[in-house]
Amino acid sequence: MNIVRVQVRDGSIHYGCEVANEVFQLEGGLEHGFSQGDVLLDPVRRLAPVVPTAIYAIGLNYREHAAEMNSELPEYPVVFMKSTASVLDPDCPIELPRHLHSDQVDYECELAVVIGKRCKNVSAKDALDYVLGYTCSNDVSARDWQKKLGGGQWMKGKSFDTFCPLGPVLVTADQIPNPQILPIRTILNGEIRQESYTGDMIFTVAELIAFLSGSTTLLPGTVILTGTPPGVGVAATPQRFLKPGDDVAIEISGIGRLRNPVVAEA
């Protein structure tokens, strides 16, 4: 099932199931599951397919990305968090910070995992049973705030408004039985900047869920960003950061294309 969140003409917001370019209203919710109804919706706007209860993110989780950053492979997952207020809808603009200024805003295509059941201390063997589905994400990062200005923590540079685009759909886990075989790419102004596949992950999706749920409850609606492949702007020669007027798209085979234009913060 391809789950979407949409706004309709009266302003109300609904979960829907997208079938052949039509959207049918879904009954239920993230925690207890969805069932397809027969009400046909007329969306005027597509929203991020989930409202996260928390956003966990993983750094340096692709072997080739670690190599381009001249970093050793981590022994354990490198975990940070993003503000839930950073979520951005498909086709809406990424805003480059100007109040707290940054000219080093980078793109990072990532597979996002959405937890569907409360889980704690799950094994890697059972971890995928707790996944509701998968979507595309862009872990937008202000490198100066991440590395120098954030007090030694990554969260500030990762959590500015609009820094977590999600979408366009949430593909349920039954349609992606193996999340480690998915081609993934970033396209900036029509040019491929990142291109890899999720099999290059150091820690698999199942291993990440097992690690994050250790002595820690993951609530339904928890989003896990699973790391980015090589090709980020900070590692390019010359470096290539986002600027107003850019158009950035994240593509993951089997899920779709998440596109966002880039503007300066008003």
C-alpha positions as CSV (number, residue, x, y, z in Angstrom):
1,M,0.0,0.0,0.0
2,N,1.2,3.5,-0.8
3,I,0.1,5.7,2.1
4,V,-0.2,9.5,1.7
5,R,-1.3,12.4,3.8
6,V,-3.2,15.0,1.9
7,Q,-5.2,18.2,2.4
8,V,-8.5,18.5,0.7
9,R,-10.5,21.6,-0.4
10,D,-12.2,22.2,2.9
11,G,-8.8,22.4,4.6
12,S,-9.1,19.0,6.4
13,I,-6.2,16.5,6.4
14,H,-6.6,12.8,5.7
15,Y,-4.5,9.7,5.3
16,G,-5.1,8.1,2.0
17,C,-4.1,5.2,-0.2
18,E,-2.8,6.2,-3.6
19,V,-4.0,3.8,-6.4
20,A,-3.4,4.7,-10.1
21,N,-3.3,8.4,-9.4
22,E,-6.4,8.3,-7.2
23,V,-6.5,8.7,-3.5
24,F,-8.9,6.7,-1.3
25,Q,-9.4,7.7,2.3
26,L,-7.9,5.4,4.9
27,E,-9.5,4.5,8.2
28,G,-7.4,3.9,11.3
29,G,-4.0,5.3,12.2
30,L,-0.3,4.6,12.6
31,E,-0.5,2.6,15.8
32,H,-3.4,0.3,15.1
33,G,-3.1,0.1,11.3
34,F,-5.0,1.3,8.3
35,S,-7.9,-0.1,6.3
36,Q,-8.9,1.3,2.9
37,G,-12.3,2.9,2.6
38,D,-14.3,3.6,-0.5
39,V,-14.3,7.5,-0.1
40,L,-12.4,9.1,-3.0
41,L,-10.5,12.2,-1.9
42,D,-9.8,15.3,-4.0
43,P,-6.4,16.5,-2.7
44,V,-5.2,20.0,-3.2
45,R,-1.9,19.5,-1.4
46,R,0.4,16.5,-0.6
47,L,1.9,16.5,2.9
48,A,4.7,14.6,4.5
49,P,3.3,11.1,4.8
50,V,3.8,10.9,8.6
51,V,3.9,13.3,11.5
52,P,6.8,11.9,13.5
53,T,6.7,11.3,17.2
54,A,10.5,11.4,17.1
55,I,13.3,11.6,14.5
56,Y,16.4,9.6,15.0
57,A,19.2,9.9,12.4
58,I,22.3,8.0,11.7
59,G,25.7,9.5,10.6
60,L,28.4,7.7,8.6
61,N,26.3,4.7,7.8
62,Y,27.5,4.1,4.2
63,R,31.0,2.7,3.6
64,E,31.7,4.9,0.6
65,H,30.5,8.0,2.4
66,A,32.7,7.3,5.4
67,A,35.6,7.0,2.9
68,E,34.9,10.3,1.2
69,M,34.8,12.0,4.6
70,N,38.1,10.4,5.5
71,S,36.5,8.7,8.5
72,E,37.0,5.3,10.0
73,L,34.0,2.9,10.0
74,P,32.1,3.4,13.2
75,E,32.0,0.5,15.7
76,Y,28.5,1.4,16.7
77,P,25.8,3.5,14.9
78,V,26.4,7.3,15.1
79,V,23.1,8.6,16.4
80,F,21.7,12.1,16.5
81,M,18.2,13.6,16.5
82,K,16.4,16.1,14.4
83,S,13.6,18.4,15.6
84,T,10.1,17.1,14.6
85,A,9.4,20.8,13.6
86,S,12.0,20.4,10.8
87,V,9.7,18.2,8.7
88,L,8.9,19.5,5.3
89,D,6.2,18.5,2.8
90,P,7.0,17.4,-0.8
91,D,7.4,20.3,-3.2
92,C,7.7,22.9,-0.4
93,P,10.9,25.0,-0.3
94,I,13.9,24.2,1.8
95,E,14.8,27.5,3.5
96,L,18.4,28.4,3.9
97,P,18.9,29.9,7.4
98,R,19.4,33.7,7.5
99,H,18.6,34.7,11.1
100,L,21.2,32.2,12.3
101,H,23.1,32.4,9.0
102,S,24.5,29.5,7.0
103,D,26.1,29.4,3.6
104,Q,27.0,25.7,4.0
105,V,23.7,23.9,3.7
106,D,24.1,20.4,2.2
107,Y,21.8,17.7,0.8
108,E,21.7,14.1,2.0
109,C,19.4,11.5,0.4
110,E,18.3,8.9,2.9
111,L,16.0,6.0,3.3
112,A,13.5,6.8,6.1
113,V,12.0,4.0,8.2
114,V,8.7,4.6,10.0
115,I,8.0,2.5,13.1
116,G,4.5,1.2,13.3
117,K,4.4,-0.6,16.7
118,R,5.8,0.3,20.1
119,C,9.1,-1.6,20.4
120,K,11.8,-1.9,23.0
121,N,14.8,-4.3,23.2
122,V,13.9,-6.0,19.9
123,S,16.4,-8.3,18.2
124,A,17.7,-7.6,14.7
125,K,16.0,-10.9,13.6
126,D,12.6,-9.5,14.6
127,A,13.2,-5.8,14.0
128,L,11.5,-5.5,10.6
129,D,8.3,-6.7,12.1
130,Y,7.9,-3.3,13.8
131,V,8.3,-1.3,10.6
132,L,5.1,0.3,9.1
133,G,6.8,1.4,6.0
134,Y,9.5,3.4,4.2
135,T,9.8,6.8,2.5
136,C,12.3,9.2,1.0
137,S,14.0,11.8,3.1
138,N,16.6,14.6,2.8
139,D,18.7,15.1,5.9
140,V,19.4,18.7,5.1
141,S,22.5,19.8,7.1
142,A,24.0,23.2,7.8
143,R,27.7,22.0,7.9
144,D,29.0,25.1,9.8
145,W,26.4,24.7,12.5
146,Q,26.9,20.9,12.6
147,K,30.7,21.1,12.9
148,K,31.7,24.4,14.4
149,L,28.8,26.5,15.8
150,G,26.6,23.9,17.4
151,G,28.5,23.5,20.7
152,G,30.0,20.1,19.6
153,Q,26.6,18.6,18.9
154,W,25.0,18.0,15.5
155,M,21.4,18.6,16.4
156,K,21.3,22.4,15.8
157,G,22.8,22.1,12.3
158,K,20.4,19.4,11.4
159,S,17.2,20.8,12.9
160,F,16.5,24.2,11.3
161,D,13.0,24.6,9.9
162,T,12.4,22.7,6.6
163,F,15.6,20.5,7.2
164,C,13.7,17.2,7.0
165,P,11.7,16.8,3.8
166,L,9.8,13.5,3.8
167,G,7.7,11.8,1.1
168,P,6.1,11.6,-1.4
169,V,4.5,8.3,-0.1
170,L,4.9,5.9,2.7
171,V,5.3,2.5,1.1
172,T,4.2,-0.2,3.5
173,A,6.8,-2.8,4.6
174,D,5.0,-5.7,2.8
175,Q,6.0,-4.1,-0.5
176,I,9.7,-3.8,0.5
177,P,10.6,-7.1,2.2
178,N,14.3,-6.3,1.9
179,P,15.2,-2.7,2.5
180,Q,18.9,-3.4,1.7
181,I,18.6,-3.6,-2.1
182,L,17.2,-0.2,-3.0
183,P,18.9,2.2,-5.4
184,I,19.1,5.7,-4.0
185,R,20.1,9.0,-5.5
186,T,20.1,12.8,-5.2
187,I,19.5,14.9,-8.3
188,L,20.4,18.6,-8.0
189,N,19.2,20.8,-10.8
190,G,19.0,17.8,-13.1
191,E,22.4,16.5,-12.2
192,I,23.0,13.3,-10.3
193,R,25.1,14.2,-7.2
194,Q,24.6,11.0,-5.1
195,E,24.0,7.5,-6.4
196,S,24.3,4.3,-4.5
197,Y,22.2,1.5,-3.0
198,T,21.2,0.7,0.5
199,G,23.3,-2.5,0.5
200,D,26.3,-0.2,1.2
201,M,25.0,0.5,4.7
202,I,27.4,-0.4,7.5
203,F,24.5,-1.1,9.8
204,T,21.3,-2.5,8.2
205,V,17.9,-1.2,8.9
206,A,17.2,-4.2,11.2
207,E,20.4,-3.6,13.1
208,L,19.6,0.1,13.5
209,I,16.2,-0.7,15.0
210,A,17.7,-3.2,17.4
211,F,20.3,-0.7,18.5
212,L,17.9,2.2,18.9
213,S,15.3,0.2,20.7
214,G,17.9,-1.1,23.2
215,S,16.6,0.0,26.7
216,T,14.7,2.7,24.8
217,T,11.0,2.6,23.7
218,L,10.4,3.6,20.0
219,L,6.9,4.9,19.7
220,P,4.7,4.4,16.7
221,G,5.4,7.2,14.2
222,T,9.2,7.2,15.1
223,V,11.1,8.1,12.0
224,I,14.7,6.7,11.5
225,L,16.9,8.3,8.9
226,T,19.4,5.6,8.0
227,G,22.4,7.6,6.6
228,T,23.5,9.0,3.3
229,P,25.7,7.6,0.5
230,P,28.7,9.4,-1.0
231,G,28.4,12.5,-3.1
232,V,27.5,15.1,-0.5
233,G,28.3,18.8,-1.3
234,V,30.8,19.2,1.6
235,A,33.0,16.4,0.1
236,A,32.9,17.7,-3.4
237,T,35.8,19.6,-5.1
238,P,35.0,22.4,-5.1
239,Q,32.4,22.1,-2.4
240,R,28.8,22.5,-3.6
241,F,26.3,23.8,-1.1
242,L,22.6,24.6,-1.7
243,K,21.8,28.1,-2.9
244,P,18.5,29.9,-3.6
245,G,17.0,28.8,-6.9
246,D,18.3,25.2,-6.6
247,D,16.0,22.3,-7.1
248,V,16.8,19.1,-5.2
249,A,15.2,15.7,-5.6
250,I,15.6,12.4,-3.7
251,E,14.8,9.2,-5.5
252,I,14.6,5.7,-4.1
253,S,13.5,2.9,-6.3
254,G,10.2,1.4,-5.2
255,I,9.2,4.5,-3.3
256,G,9.3,7.5,-5.6
257,R,10.7,11.0,-6.0
258,L,10.8,13.7,-3.3
259,R,11.4,17.1,-4.8
260,N,12.0,20.5,-3.0
261,P,13.0,23.9,-4.4
262,V,15.5,26.0,-2.4
263,V,15.0,29.6,-1.1
264,A,16.5,31.9,1.4
265,E,14.7,32.3,4.7
266,A,12.6,35.4,4.7
